[in-house]
Amino acid sequence: MAEHNDLGILGEEMAVDYLMNNGFEILERNFRFQKAEIDIIAQKEEFVVVVEVKTRNSAYFGDPQSFVSKKKIKLLVMAANEYLISNQLENEVRFDIVAILKNSKEEKIEHFENAFYHF
């Protein structure tokens, strides 16, 4: 497996640990619908939280969270809608980003709640 894939998997594991340690219940990981994939679907209080995890080993080209494109947002919203319908959930949805910078010198996790809106 390519090294960047390994970093992405490690980042998702770190994000799950972080979320669980902060009171989130993990409902699903790597939920797929058509061309969309949601890294983590969690619940906290009344919210279903759709979490996009972005992991980088350097911020040289920009912060990890800045790599969530408009196209990706559109796909996340579509997949989240399908998840809610297929699981018969009527919870309010929130879209978060967990940005991870991980290399041999640095390990930084930032959680951006309500990172974008679905309308």
N, C-alpha and C positions, 0 to 999 in steps of 0.2 A: 504494500500500500504506500502511496506517496506520502512524503513527510508532511505536506500541508493537510492531508486528510487526517493523519495522526494528531496534529495540532488541533484540528477542528473537533475531533472526538474527545480529546482531553479537555478542550474548552467547554464542551457540552456537559461533561462530567463535573467540572468545576462549577458551572452554572447551576446544575441540579443540587449539588451540595450547598451552595450559597443560598438558593431559594428555600430549601428545606430548613436550613438553619435560621431562616428569617420568617418562618411560619407559613410557608406555602405548602400546599398538598399537590404533589405531582399527579396529574390525571393521565397524561399521555406523553410519549416521546416520539419524535419523528413521524408525526401524523401526516399522511400523504393523501392528497386529493388532486386528481388530474396532474397538472404540472407543478403543483404547489407542495411545499413541505413546511410544516411548522415544527421547529426544533423541540419546543416544550410547551405543553398546555398544562397550566396549573390553576389552582383555585386558592384564593385568599379572601376570607369574608364572603361578601356576596358576588365577587367578581370571578369570572373565568378569565384567566390571564394568558394571552398568547405571547410567548417569549421567543424573540429572535436572538440567537447567540452569535456574536461576531468575535472571532478570536484572531489575533495577529501577533507576530513575534516582534514587530517593530511599529512604531508610529511614524516612521519616516515619510510614508505616503499619505498619512492622515490617521485620525483616530478611528478605531474599529467601527464605532457606531455610524460613522459617515459613509460606510459602504452599503447601507440599506437603501436600495434604489426605489424609485416610484413604482417600477414594475414589480419588484419584490413585495412592496406594500400591497399592491393590488392582488397579488397571488395569496398573500397571507390573509387578507380580508375574505377572499373567496373560500379558502380552506376553513377558516374559522366559522364562517356561515354554515358550511357543510357539517362541520363537527357539531355545532349546536343543534342543527336540525336532526342529524342522525342519532344524537344522544338525547333528544327531546329536552333540551335545556333552554331555560328562558332567562338565564342570568345575564347581567350586564357584562359586556366584554371590554377588556382593557388590553392595549397593545404595548408591551414593554420590550426594551432591548437590554441585554446583558452584554456589555463590552469587556473583553478580556485581553490584556496585554501580557504575554507570557514569553519570557526568554530566560537565559541563564542568569541574568542580573536583576530581573524585575518580574514581579507577578502582581498585577493590578486588576481588580474587578470593579466595574462601575455598573450600577443598575439605574436605568432610565425608565421611570414609570410614565405611563401615558406618552410614550415616545412619538406616537403619531395617532391621528384620529381616522376613523374608518368612513368618513363622509366627505 
